[in-house]
Amino acid sequence: MEEFRPVPDVLAFLGGRWRVARVVRDLASGDTGEFSGTTVFRPDPAGGLLHEEAGTFTWRGTARPAERTLRFLPGPGGTADVRFADGRPFHHLDLTAGRYVADHPCAADLYRGEFTVRDADHWRTVWRVRGPAKDLELRTDYARAR
């Protein structure tokens, strides 16, 4: 049985630079892609943390630069309210037990994310995306960069 590390304050835990390795699998076609890069969680002038991810995404043999920005706002009891860069809600995040499952409905698709913390320097997300035209799994491993 896998053990998870409780995180009393998600924003304090996430702050800093992380190495990112993501595998994207299209479960319908069998295609697999990879993202490699970094994520920096830095203070957001509006409060909370800005999550800035940048790297290279390779899909079907073609490598492209990829980036995204999310906002992690303080939530009650050490949790976070995760939003897209434009302020739209994404999901809640509560790592006080070291593991959390979040849902994000997006049009006809459902994104279900499982967040797990292994130790002070490693955590993982696994997003399962299901909908009329999607059947994906995105597994991302984060390792704190020193």
N, C-alpha and C positions, 0 to 999 in steps of 0.2 A: 504494500500500500504506500502510495506516494505521500510524503509529508510536505506541508506548506509552511512558510514562515509568515506569521502574522505581522502586519504593518500597521502600527497605531496611527500614523499620519502619512497618507499617500503622497502628498505634495513634498514633504521633507524627504521621503524615500526616493522619489523620482528625480529630484533636482540634480543637474549635472549632465555629463556627456555619456552616451551609451553607444556601443557597437551594435549594429543591427544585422541580423541574417534572417531573411524571410523566404519561405518556399510557398509558392502559389500553385495549387493543383486544381485543374478543371476535371472534376470527377466524371463528367459526361464524356469528354473527348479523350481524357488521359493525358492531355498536355500539362507540362510542368514548367513553371518559370521561377526565377530567383531574383531577390532584391538584396543588395549588399550596400551598407552605408552607415550613417551615424544619425542618432537622434540627440538633440540637445534640449533639455528642459531648463529654461531660464526664466527669471522673474518677468512677469507681464506687467507693464506699467498700469494696466487696468485692474490688477489683482490676480493672484494665482500664478500659474506658469504657462509660458508659451512652449509648445512641443513643436520643434522644427526638425523635420526629417529630410535628409538628402542623401542620394546615392545613385546606384545604377540598377535598373530593372531589365532583366533579360527574359524575353518571351519568344519562343519559336526561333531561337538563334539570333535574334536581333536585340542588341543592348541599347538602352536609351537612358538619359538622365531622368530621374524622378524625384519629386519633392512634395511635401505636404506640411501644412501647419494646422495644429489643433490648439484649443485653449482648455486648460485644466483649471477650473475655478474652485475655490474652497467650498466644501460641503460640510454638513454637520458631522461632528464626531470623527474628524480626520479623514473624511471621504472627499471625493471630488465630483464635480459636475463637468463632464467633458462636452465641449462644443466644437463645431467646425469653425474655421477661421472667420467666417462671416457671421458667427454668433448663433447659428441654428443649433438646436440641441442634438447631441449624438447619443450619449448614454451616461448613466451614473457609474461611479467606480468606488467600491468599498473593499479594501484589501485587509481589513482588520482581522479576518480569519486566514489571510494568506491566499485565498481563492475567491473568485467572484464570477458570476455569469450575468451578462448584460444582453438585452435584446434591443435591436434598432430596426423598426420597420421602415423600409424605403420603397415607396411605390408598391409594386406587387411582390417585392422581395423581402425576406426576413434575414437580417444579419444577427447571428447569435455568437457572442464573444465570451470565451472563457479566459480569465486572467489568473495566473498562478505565480507565486513568488517562491523560488527555491531557497535563496539566501540573500544576504545584504547586497550582493553584486550580480544576481541573475534572476530574471523573470521572463515569463512567456505569455504571449497571447495566441489563441487559436480562434479564428473567426470561421464560422460555417455560414455560407451564403446560399440560400435556397429561394427559388422563384421559378416562374414559367420559363425563363431563358437562362437561368443560372443554377449551377451546382458546383460550388467552389469551396475549397478549404485554404485558408491563409494561416500558416504557422510562423510566428515571429519569435525569435530568441533575442533577448537583450542581455548584454554583458557590460557592466560598468567599465568605462574607459578610465584608466588611471594616468 
